[in-house]
Amino acid sequence: MGRLDRKVAIVTGGASGIGAATCRALVGEGARVVVADLADRQGGALAADLSDHAVFQHLDVTDEAAWRQAVRRAEDTFGILNVLVNGAGATGPHTLVNHPRDLWERILSVNLTGPFLGLSTAAEALARSAPASVINISSYAGLNGVSPSHGYTASKHGLTGLTKSAAREFAPLGIRVNSIHPGGVATPFIGAAAEQARTTGLDTLKRLARPEEIAALIVFLASDESSYSTGSQFVADGGLSTGMSLP
């Protein structure tokens, strides 16, 4: 038996990067997965590759009606919903004095309003299938200041706080809510920033994380092995938050 037998998950941002690795890891442990993303071709191909263990659902995480459709898809297809992975993300580095307001609002809409809508929309379904688990993919930037990624940093700090307040509200419903905080991960999303961190030696392990390494942590939090963890921050940043060594 797998660690996630009888679990059904929605994974946003599931078509690529950490999201795709998470979908594969969840299915590998026995879960059924709704691959939720705007990237129809990539998401559909991944779901097809995972066969009857997964379906693809087009999802704009800033659209409340689309969230309701995704939750219905999970329950209609697999019968229940007891895992939600909020992984869709947006970024765009700009200095404060030159930061376009529309970009600021877009980043917060995807990174913070998206998980808020996911939590509020999926709550009843998760409670029906409790014990349930929500994993919010925050960032190293959700615990520290990262300049000039001000919109990204603000949104991820907000997501860290939302995780804690949601954990308190949802505990009586049998729903745990935790956040994970990756550092540099070898995905197209972070690309150049991650490469810069690696080449300048800002992390202790002196390498980027593989998406599969972050997915393994998500599997743990989705499973009953983490049944006493809620409202917590799980850091996987290669030692980036330990500081830096002087020459």
C-alpha beads as a LAMMPS data file, in Angstrom:
LAMMPS data file: protein, C-alpha beads

247 atoms
246 bonds

1 atom types
1 bond types

-500.0 500.0 xlo xhi
-500.0 500.0 ylo yhi
-500.0 500.0 zlo zhi

Masses

1 110.0

Atoms # bond

1 1 1 0.000 0.000 0.000
2 1 1 1.076 3.561 -0.731
3 1 1 1.407 6.309 1.832
4 1 1 -1.441 8.219 0.150
5 1 1 -3.922 5.476 -0.666
6 1 1 -7.496 6.830 -0.607
7 1 1 -6.241 10.411 -0.876
8 1 1 -7.483 12.769 -3.609
9 1 1 -5.621 16.014 -4.295
10 1 1 -5.940 19.187 -6.300
11 1 1 -2.528 20.583 -7.263
12 1 1 -2.524 24.109 -8.679
13 1 1 0.345 25.013 -10.935
14 1 1 0.386 21.280 -11.545
15 1 1 1.471 21.273 -15.173
16 1 1 5.168 21.990 -14.671
17 1 1 8.012 22.463 -12.208
18 1 1 7.332 21.677 -8.565
19 1 1 3.656 21.163 -9.364
20 1 1 4.280 18.456 -11.950
21 1 1 6.810 16.717 -9.708
22 1 1 4.226 16.847 -6.913
23 1 1 1.515 15.293 -9.083
24 1 1 3.859 12.445 -10.006
25 1 1 4.959 11.927 -6.404
26 1 1 1.397 11.915 -5.055
27 1 1 0.269 9.386 -7.660
28 1 1 3.357 7.322 -6.940
29 1 1 2.179 6.978 -3.343
30 1 1 -1.352 5.955 -4.301
31 1 1 -3.230 9.271 -4.532
32 1 1 -5.578 10.442 -7.265
33 1 1 -4.832 13.927 -8.550
34 1 1 -6.530 16.823 -10.304
35 1 1 -3.782 18.568 -12.263
36 1 1 -4.966 22.195 -12.189
37 1 1 -3.294 24.812 -14.351
38 1 1 -3.724 27.396 -17.090
39 1 1 -1.354 25.414 -19.342
40 1 1 -3.844 23.122 -21.040
41 1 1 -1.410 21.282 -23.293
42 1 1 1.189 20.553 -20.619
43 1 1 -1.362 19.756 -17.953
44 1 1 -3.363 17.511 -20.242
45 1 1 -0.249 15.625 -21.291
46 1 1 0.790 15.067 -17.680
47 1 1 -2.668 13.839 -16.696
48 1 1 -2.701 11.481 -19.667
49 1 1 0.717 10.153 -18.685
50 1 1 -0.595 9.462 -15.177
51 1 1 -3.482 7.516 -16.740
52 1 1 -6.607 6.938 -14.663
53 1 1 -4.853 8.269 -11.566
54 1 1 -5.225 11.881 -12.734
55 1 1 -7.389 14.315 -14.663
56 1 1 -6.582 17.783 -15.951
57 1 1 -8.662 20.804 -14.973
58 1 1 -8.163 24.241 -16.499
59 1 1 -7.932 26.618 -13.539
60 1 1 -7.268 30.316 -13.149
61 1 1 -6.661 30.500 -9.404
62 1 1 -7.910 34.094 -9.293
63 1 1 -11.368 32.992 -10.524
64 1 1 -13.721 31.851 -7.748
65 1 1 -16.131 30.146 -10.149
66 1 1 -13.251 28.206 -11.686
67 1 1 -12.274 27.043 -8.206
68 1 1 -15.780 25.708 -7.622
69 1 1 -15.561 23.789 -10.887
70 1 1 -12.207 22.279 -9.867
71 1 1 -13.570 21.114 -6.516
72 1 1 -16.613 19.592 -8.219
73 1 1 -14.336 17.871 -10.733
74 1 1 -12.360 16.237 -7.941
75 1 1 -15.447 14.976 -6.144
76 1 1 -17.303 13.945 -9.313
77 1 1 -14.291 12.050 -10.678
78 1 1 -12.755 10.529 -7.561
79 1 1 -15.519 10.819 -4.944
80 1 1 -13.695 12.903 -2.339
81 1 1 -11.175 15.707 -1.855
82 1 1 -8.788 15.622 1.099
83 1 1 -5.566 17.255 -0.124
84 1 1 -5.080 20.733 -1.603
85 1 1 -1.698 21.931 -2.816
86 1 1 -1.645 25.661 -3.577
87 1 1 1.310 25.817 -5.927
88 1 1 0.430 28.277 -8.702
89 1 1 2.697 31.303 -8.607
90 1 1 3.674 34.563 -10.284
91 1 1 6.691 36.800 -9.940
92 1 1 8.379 39.798 -11.533
93 1 1 11.325 41.646 -9.962
94 1 1 11.157 45.438 -9.902
95 1 1 12.491 48.128 -7.610
96 1 1 9.857 49.808 -5.457
97 1 1 10.099 53.142 -7.235
98 1 1 9.615 51.490 -10.639
99 1 1 7.200 48.695 -9.709
100 1 1 4.173 48.729 -12.035
101 1 1 0.984 48.653 -10.010
102 1 1 -0.709 46.201 -12.371
103 1 1 2.162 43.727 -11.918
104 1 1 2.033 44.180 -8.134
105 1 1 -1.683 43.422 -8.137
106 1 1 -1.261 40.461 -10.495
107 1 1 1.400 38.858 -8.287
108 1 1 -0.693 39.274 -5.129
109 1 1 -3.775 38.028 -6.948
110 1 1 -2.116 34.765 -7.993
111 1 1 0.107 34.152 -4.967
112 1 1 -2.214 35.231 -2.172
113 1 1 -5.784 35.657 -3.393
114 1 1 -5.512 32.349 -5.275
115 1 1 -4.770 30.289 -2.149
116 1 1 -7.420 32.273 -0.229
117 1 1 -10.016 31.290 -2.827
118 1 1 -8.792 27.704 -2.781
119 1 1 -9.070 27.482 0.996
120 1 1 -12.501 29.080 1.163
121 1 1 -13.929 27.178 -1.821
122 1 1 -12.555 23.746 -0.933
123 1 1 -13.212 23.914 2.828
124 1 1 -16.531 22.070 2.814
125 1 1 -15.261 19.291 0.552
126 1 1 -12.089 18.900 2.616
127 1 1 -14.106 18.760 5.837
128 1 1 -16.384 16.070 4.377
129 1 1 -13.315 13.938 3.679
130 1 1 -11.327 14.750 6.816
131 1 1 -8.683 14.182 7.929
132 1 1 -7.502 16.551 5.225
133 1 1 -4.370 18.521 4.478
134 1 1 -3.641 21.816 2.726
135 1 1 -0.077 22.594 1.651
136 1 1 0.665 26.186 0.646
137 1 1 3.839 26.587 -1.384
138 1 1 5.333 29.766 -0.001
139 1 1 9.044 30.506 -0.401
140 1 1 12.261 31.471 1.293
141 1 1 10.912 34.922 0.407
142 1 1 7.944 34.243 2.691
143 1 1 10.256 34.360 5.717
144 1 1 12.856 36.914 4.617
145 1 1 13.244 40.056 2.559
146 1 1 14.193 39.487 -1.085
147 1 1 14.962 42.577 -3.131
148 1 1 13.964 43.590 -5.744
149 1 1 11.165 40.967 -5.755
150 1 1 8.879 43.112 -3.615
151 1 1 5.527 41.888 -4.886
152 1 1 6.634 38.265 -4.644
153 1 1 8.059 38.763 -1.156
154 1 1 4.943 40.547 0.108
155 1 1 2.639 37.901 -1.329
156 1 1 4.626 35.024 0.152
157 1 1 4.772 36.662 3.585
158 1 1 1.015 37.064 3.303
159 1 1 0.634 33.397 2.413
160 1 1 2.695 32.431 5.460
161 1 1 0.319 34.406 7.672
162 1 1 -2.775 33.056 5.909
163 1 1 -1.501 29.532 6.538
164 1 1 -1.373 30.153 10.279
165 1 1 -4.789 31.790 10.556
166 1 1 -6.397 29.124 8.344
167 1 1 -4.814 26.384 10.460
168 1 1 -6.536 27.792 13.546
169 1 1 -9.933 28.095 11.880
170 1 1 -9.828 24.728 10.124
171 1 1 -8.457 22.586 12.967
172 1 1 -11.927 21.760 14.356
173 1 1 -12.911 20.582 10.856
174 1 1 -10.077 18.059 10.726
175 1 1 -8.121 20.075 8.154
176 1 1 -4.423 20.747 8.665
177 1 1 -2.787 23.707 6.892
178 1 1 0.979 24.071 6.509
179 1 1 3.381 26.041 4.343
180 1 1 6.611 25.005 2.699
181 1 1 9.436 27.405 1.927
182 1 1 11.766 26.346 -0.887
183 1 1 14.893 28.229 -1.787
184 1 1 16.341 27.964 -5.275
185 1 1 14.705 25.179 -7.277
186 1 1 15.763 24.130 -10.759
187 1 1 12.567 25.086 -12.586
188 1 1 11.846 27.561 -15.398
189 1 1 9.796 29.655 -12.936
190 1 1 12.780 30.791 -10.901
191 1 1 15.439 30.274 -13.555
192 1 1 17.952 33.105 -13.515
193 1 1 17.440 34.016 -9.866
194 1 1 18.137 30.471 -8.776
195 1 1 21.207 30.257 -10.965
196 1 1 22.528 33.483 -9.479
197 1 1 22.041 32.112 -5.959
198 1 1 23.940 28.966 -6.903
199 1 1 26.873 30.702 -8.566
200 1 1 27.302 33.269 -5.787
201 1 1 27.228 30.584 -3.087
202 1 1 24.363 32.058 -1.101
203 1 1 23.152 28.655 0.053
204 1 1 24.990 26.151 2.223
205 1 1 24.579 23.095 -0.008
206 1 1 25.911 25.003 -3.055
207 1 1 23.310 23.607 -5.456
208 1 1 19.730 24.069 -6.546
209 1 1 16.982 21.794 -5.296
210 1 1 15.405 19.314 -7.674
211 1 1 11.610 19.657 -7.924
212 1 1 11.338 16.059 -6.713
213 1 1 13.007 17.022 -3.425
214 1 1 10.306 19.604 -2.730
215 1 1 7.613 17.167 -3.854
216 1 1 8.840 14.645 -1.285
217 1 1 8.156 17.162 1.483
218 1 1 4.675 17.778 0.068
219 1 1 3.993 14.033 0.099
220 1 1 4.905 13.949 3.794
221 1 1 2.562 16.838 4.597
222 1 1 -0.243 15.304 2.528
223 1 1 0.105 12.004 4.364
224 1 1 -1.100 11.020 7.812
225 1 1 2.563 10.838 8.868
226 1 1 2.371 14.600 9.504
227 1 1 -0.872 14.353 11.485
228 1 1 0.411 16.511 14.364
229 1 1 1.691 19.332 12.136
230 1 1 -0.493 22.327 11.358
231 1 1 0.148 26.037 11.021
232 1 1 3.838 25.242 10.606
233 1 1 6.578 26.398 8.252
234 1 1 8.669 23.710 6.580
235 1 1 11.857 25.160 5.125
236 1 1 13.747 23.457 2.293
237 1 1 16.170 26.138 1.135
238 1 1 19.527 24.372 1.014
239 1 1 20.667 26.270 4.085
240 1 1 20.053 29.681 2.524
241 1 1 18.419 30.946 5.727
242 1 1 21.435 30.016 7.863
243 1 1 23.215 33.154 6.705
244 1 1 26.482 33.488 4.804
245 1 1 30.155 32.843 5.332
246 1 1 32.694 35.637 5.078
247 1 1 35.835 34.987 3.017

Bonds

1 1 1 2
2 1 2 3
3 1 3 4
4 1 4 5
5 1 5 6
6 1 6 7
7 1 7 8
8 1 8 9
9 1 9 10
10 1 10 11
11 1 11 12
12 1 12 13
13 1 13 14
14 1 14 15
15 1 15 16
16 1 16 17
17 1 17 18
18 1 18 19
19 1 19 20
20 1 20 21
21 1 21 22
22 1 22 23
23 1 23 24
24 1 24 25
25 1 25 26
26 1 26 27
27 1 27 28
28 1 28 29
29 1 29 30
30 1 30 31
31 1 31 32
32 1 32 33
33 1 33 34
34 1 34 35
35 1 35 36
36 1 36 37
37 1 37 38
38 1 38 39
39 1 39 40
40 1 40 41
41 1 41 42
42 1 42 43
43 1 43 44
44 1 44 45
45 1 45 46
46 1 46 47
47 1 47 48
48 1 48 49
49 1 49 50
50 1 50 51
51 1 51 52
52 1 52 53
53 1 53 54
54 1 54 55
55 1 55 56
56 1 56 57
57 1 57 58
58 1 58 59
59 1 59 60
60 1 60 61
61 1 61 62
62 1 62 63
63 1 63 64
64 1 64 65
65 1 65 66
66 1 66 67
67 1 67 68
68 1 68 69
69 1 69 70
70 1 70 71
71 1 71 72
72 1 72 73
73 1 73 74
74 1 74 75
75 1 75 76
76 1 76 77
77 1 77 78
78 1 78 79
79 1 79 80
80 1 80 81
81 1 81 82
82 1 82 83
83 1 83 84
84 1 84 85
85 1 85 86
86 1 86 87
87 1 87 88
88 1 88 89
89 1 89 90
90 1 90 91
91 1 91 92
92 1 92 93
93 1 93 94
94 1 94 95
95 1 95 96
96 1 96 97
97 1 97 98
98 1 98 99
99 1 99 100
100 1 100 101
101 1 101 102
102 1 102 103
103 1 103 104
104 1 104 105
105 1 105 106
106 1 106 107
107 1 107 108
108 1 108 109
109 1 109 110
110 1 110 111
111 1 111 112
112 1 112 113
113 1 113 114
114 1 114 115
115 1 115 116
116 1 116 117
117 1 117 118
118 1 118 119
119 1 119 120
120 1 120 121
121 1 121 122
122 1 122 123
123 1 123 124
124 1 124 125
125 1 125 126
126 1 126 127
127 1 127 128
128 1 128 129
129 1 129 130
130 1 130 131
131 1 131 132
132 1 132 133
133 1 133 134
134 1 134 135
135 1 135 136
136 1 136 137
137 1 137 138
138 1 138 139
139 1 139 140
140 1 140 141
141 1 141 142
142 1 142 143
143 1 143 144
144 1 144 145
145 1 145 146
146 1 146 147
147 1 147 148
148 1 148 149
149 1 149 150
150 1 150 151
151 1 151 152
152 1 152 153
153 1 153 154
154 1 154 155
155 1 155 156
156 1 156 157
157 1 157 158
158 1 158 159
159 1 159 160
160 1 160 161
161 1 161 162
162 1 162 163
163 1 163 164
164 1 164 165
165 1 165 166
166 1 166 167
167 1 167 168
168 1 168 169
169 1 169 170
170 1 170 171
171 1 171 172
172 1 172 173
173 1 173 174
174 1 174 175
175 1 175 176
176 1 176 177
177 1 177 178
178 1 178 179
179 1 179 180
180 1 180 181
181 1 181 182
182 1 182 183
183 1 183 184
184 1 184 185
185 1 185 186
186 1 186 187
187 1 187 188
188 1 188 189
189 1 189 190
190 1 190 191
191 1 191 192
192 1 192 193
193 1 193 194
194 1 194 195
195 1 195 196
196 1 196 197
197 1 197 198
198 1 198 199
199 1 199 200
200 1 200 201
201 1 201 202
202 1 202 203
203 1 203 204
204 1 204 205
205 1 205 206
206 1 206 207
207 1 207 208
208 1 208 209
209 1 209 210
210 1 210 211
211 1 211 212
212 1 212 213
213 1 213 214
214 1 214 215
215 1 215 216
216 1 216 217
217 1 217 218
218 1 218 219
219 1 219 220
220 1 220 221
221 1 221 222
222 1 222 223
223 1 223 224
224 1 224 225
225 1 225 226
226 1 226 227
227 1 227 228
228 1 228 229
229 1 229 230
230 1 230 231
231 1 231 232
232 1 232 233
233 1 233 234
234 1 234 235
235 1 235 236
236 1 236 237
237 1 237 238
238 1 238 239
239 1 239 240
240 1 240 241
241 1 241 242
242 1 242 243
243 1 243 244
244 1 244 245
245 1 245 246
246 1 246 247
